[in-house]
Amino acid sequence: MSEKIVSNTYVTIAARDGRVLEVADFSHDSGALVQLWADAGEDSQRWVAVEVAEGLYKLENKLTGKVLDVIASGADNGAWVHQWDYLGKDNQLWELVPAGKGLYKIKSKLSGKVLDIVDMSAENGAHVQIWEDVDGENQVWKLTAVKEKKAPAKKTAAPKKAAAPKAEKKPAAKKAAEKKPAVKK
């Protein structure tokens, strides 16, 4: 994406190594953890940035409709993130700060801390937290617009030619009954 965020466009939110934010285990539950995983093209890995105020976004998951949320409105380093129903609270609002080269820092409105990969883990299933901004490689994210897959065109069978109507058998024409000559009495 360019430096300008396009609101209401589905994106992947990827770490430097290409793994993307996803809702763990395809869960629809409030409180389900958000983690990093290899991009498999799943809706649990798609997010839409919806601008709710000037420069502030809720990040809503395509699969669940729930938003990225700092657990228990945490503001301390190490507070994990999960998904939750949108309540419009500051722990659910994010500033997308350009970090150059098409990357962003995702900064919590509540704490001013940025989204960060726990222990800089390079494993699938790595958890995500907020942490003070230390310009770490684990604190920058690439938002990439997702092109919606078009459903494959359904092949329509060529219309079957209607069979020529079978000629109906017409009843044989009745021959006029031969008249017998009248008998004279």
SULVEN-V993840 format. One record per run of one state. SS is the DSSP state (alpha for helix, beta for strand, coil for the rest). FROM is the first residue (numbers start at 0). LEN is the number of residues. Records with the same first field share a line. If there is no record, write none. Layout:
SS: FROM-LEN ; FROM-LEN
This chain:
coil: 0-9 ; 14-5 ; 26-6 ; 37-5 ; 45-1 ; 53-2 ; 61-5 ; 73-6 ; 84-5 ; 92-1 ; 100-2 ; 108-5 ; 120-6 ; 131-5 ; 139-1 ; 145-40
beta: 9-5 ; 19-4 ; 32-5 ; 46-7 ; 55-6 ; 66-4 ; 79-5 ; 93-7 ; 102-6 ; 113-4 ; 126-5 ; 140-5
alpha: 23-3 ; 42-3 ; 70-3 ; 89-3 ; 117-3 ; 136-3
